[in-house]
Structure formats: structure tokens, C-alpha cells
């Protein structure tokens, strides 16, 4: 149940620790969280393409089973959302696209709520594990939604957690 949460929390904490010991790229919680979310969405995005023989993560077939019957072309929908998750992960890492990636991933999380509700209500297992209960799944989705917006710079950031400005380069004389 806490697997996906750990796919975000652990990388974010490690990256922020790197920032505290001098790696400028991770000097803020916001940037560290953006990269932590990128890791999470990379892992979940890869699962959209994983065959059943891969046992360390849900497979493509597991994710297809989550798709409610009212969604046409469930197989294609899983592949498409996997591509969008991977694209969003790349976008979160690139400073210039972070805002759009955060917005896109937030929208994707909203679109995927029916699949998460369907999986929880119908006890659809992922990788043989019991279905994540709705009481955990929906707040988790809301949390990732807010994190995607915050990491993308679409929600307010405290002054001390803003990215440090690039050093000014003296103009050539």
C-alpha cells in the first residue's frame, strides 16, 4: 500500500540531503520534490509496459484490469497514460518545462481517478498484492495532484524555498 508513496518520499529525501551538503541542483524542497515525483512517475510509467513476467511491479495486464468498462480501448489507454507519465517525469526534471509537466501530471491524475476507484471497489490486485483501499488511494492521488502543481511552480512557494538565482555573469568589456 505504501510502495508508491516510498517511490516519492525516499528519492525526495535523498535529493534534498544532497542539496544540504552542497549539490546546488537540489538546494530547495520544491526542486527535490519535482525530481522525486519524476522518479515516481518514471517507475509507474514503466509499469504500463511491463509484461507479466516482471514481478517487481504491476504489469500492463494488471493496469488494464483497473480500467473501468466505460473507457474504450483499455489496452491503448494504459499505453497512452504510461507515455504521458514518462513524458511528465522528463518534464519535471527540465527546469524550463517543469510548470507544464506539473500541470499535465495533475490533469492526468484527475483523469485516472475512475480507474483507481474501480480498482479499489472491485478489489483488483496489482502484482498479486491486495487492492489498495479507497480510503488510502484517493487521498494519495490528491496528495500527488497537489505535489505536481507545487513542484511545477503552480502553487505558492515560501520565499526560502525558491530556486537560487543563477549567478550573474559580468558583461564582457
Legacy VTK file of the C-alpha trace (Angstrom):
# vtk DataFile Version 3.0
C-alpha trace
ASCII
DATASET POLYDATA
POINTS 173 float
0.000 0.000 0.000
2.845 2.386 0.738
5.013 1.329 -2.216
4.226 4.278 -4.477
4.488 6.687 -1.567
8.011 5.407 -0.863
8.868 5.823 -4.568
8.355 9.543 -3.957
9.465 10.062 -0.356
12.817 8.256 -0.417
14.222 9.888 -3.591
12.974 13.305 -2.473
14.683 12.999 0.923
17.928 11.706 -0.627
17.973 14.538 -3.162
17.237 17.165 -0.515
20.060 15.725 1.594
22.352 16.139 -1.408
21.190 19.746 -1.579
22.044 20.266 2.074
25.587 19.012 1.509
26.142 21.345 -1.414
24.578 19.981 -4.603
23.069 23.225 -5.859
20.535 21.494 -8.113
18.708 20.221 -5.023
19.011 23.336 -2.882
15.228 23.527 -2.344
12.458 21.194 -1.299
10.483 22.159 -4.387
13.171 21.042 -6.837
13.906 17.910 -4.812
10.174 17.090 -4.828
9.994 17.671 -8.582
12.780 15.148 -9.087
11.224 12.765 -6.536
7.943 12.910 -8.455
9.874 12.349 -11.668
11.285 9.157 -10.159
7.817 8.042 -9.047
6.266 8.711 -12.458
9.174 7.009 -14.217
8.604 3.851 -12.200
4.825 3.899 -12.570
5.134 4.814 -16.248
7.414 1.842 -16.900
4.803 -0.439 -15.304
2.415 0.446 -18.131
4.701 -1.504 -20.484
5.850 -4.308 -18.143
4.994 -7.879 -19.121
3.522 -10.291 -16.569
6.940 -11.951 -16.239
8.273 -8.843 -14.439
7.406 -9.418 -10.809
8.797 -6.317 -9.106
5.968 -4.073 -10.282
2.435 -4.256 -11.613
2.248 -5.385 -15.221
0.495 -3.910 -18.210
-2.256 -6.511 -17.774
-2.699 -5.532 -14.106
-3.209 -1.921 -15.135
-5.617 -2.837 -17.949
-7.731 -4.666 -15.346
-8.030 -1.376 -13.426
-9.626 0.464 -16.346
-13.419 0.777 -15.939
-15.551 -0.802 -18.661
-16.868 2.579 -19.856
-13.361 3.508 -21.095
-12.919 2.330 -24.692
-9.657 0.698 -25.796
-8.390 -0.021 -22.278
-5.165 -1.528 -23.609
-4.377 1.626 -25.594
-5.414 3.852 -22.656
-2.855 2.133 -20.421
-0.090 2.565 -23.006
-1.065 6.220 -23.566
-1.106 7.070 -19.866
2.268 5.338 -19.488
3.733 7.543 -22.222
2.217 10.620 -20.564
3.646 9.642 -17.166
7.114 9.173 -18.658
6.886 12.470 -20.568
5.733 14.214 -17.401
8.667 12.749 -15.481
11.119 14.132 -18.040
9.316 17.474 -17.961
9.647 17.723 -14.176
13.417 17.319 -14.379
13.889 20.009 -17.028
13.537 23.403 -15.367
12.031 25.091 -18.428
9.228 22.533 -18.769
8.566 21.859 -15.096
5.499 24.106 -14.964
3.788 22.410 -17.935
4.767 18.958 -16.677
3.277 19.664 -13.248
0.051 20.869 -14.826
-0.093 17.911 -17.211
0.568 15.354 -14.497
-2.052 16.961 -12.241
-4.580 16.656 -15.075
-3.542 13.058 -15.705
-4.045 12.212 -12.038
-7.595 13.575 -12.227
-8.285 11.552 -15.374
-7.055 8.380 -13.676
-9.318 8.689 -10.603
-12.079 6.493 -12.104
-9.556 3.685 -12.663
-8.347 3.957 -9.088
-11.897 3.935 -7.723
-12.785 0.976 -9.954
-9.721 -0.975 -8.786
-10.427 -0.294 -5.111
-14.155 -1.060 -5.244
-13.654 -4.241 -7.268
-10.625 -5.493 -5.297
-8.392 -5.590 -8.364
-4.927 -6.715 -7.243
-1.718 -5.223 -8.576
1.208 -7.586 -8.957
-0.605 -10.096 -6.777
-0.926 -7.644 -3.882
-4.331 -6.804 -2.440
-6.054 -3.784 -3.919
-5.191 -0.502 -2.242
-8.233 0.571 -0.203
-10.154 3.617 -1.368
-9.578 5.413 1.955
-5.847 5.427 1.144
-5.925 5.598 -2.652
-7.952 8.808 -3.071
-6.039 10.917 -0.504
-2.802 9.630 -2.069
-3.999 10.790 -5.517
-4.983 14.180 -4.096
-1.553 14.465 -2.486
0.233 13.693 -5.771
-2.060 16.151 -7.548
-1.074 18.922 -5.121
2.608 17.910 -5.268
2.588 18.005 -9.080
1.170 21.538 -9.003
3.583 22.655 -6.267
6.640 21.055 -7.869
5.623 22.659 -11.155
5.557 26.077 -9.510
1.788 26.400 -9.844
1.164 26.726 -6.111
2.723 29.276 -3.763
6.264 28.623 -2.583
7.790 30.028 0.572
10.470 32.628 -0.042
13.228 30.496 1.449
12.333 27.533 -0.783
12.657 29.336 -4.103
15.333 28.162 -6.504
18.518 30.164 -6.059
19.081 32.639 -8.818
21.801 31.825 -11.298
24.951 33.866 -10.651
25.151 36.945 -12.792
27.820 36.866 -15.474
29.808 40.031 -15.848
29.371 41.586 -19.256
32.451 41.479 -21.458
34.066 44.896 -21.943
LINES 1 174
173 0 1 2 3 4 5 6 7 8 9 10 11 12 13 14 15 16 17 18 19 20 21 22 23 24 25 26 27 28 29 30 31 32 33 34 35 36 37 38 39 40 41 42 43 44 45 46 47 48 49 50 51 52 53 54 55 56 57 58 59 60 61 62 63 64 65 66 67 68 69 70 71 72 73 74 75 76 77 78 79 80 81 82 83 84 85 86 87 88 89 90 91 92 93 94 95 96 97 98 99 100 101 102 103 104 105 106 107 108 109 110 111 112 113 114 115 116 117 118 119 120 121 122 123 124 125 126 127 128 129 130 131 132 133 134 135 136 137 138 139 140 141 142 143 144 145 146 147 148 149 150 151 152 153 154 155 156 157 158 159 160 161 162 163 164 165 166 167 168 169 170 171 172
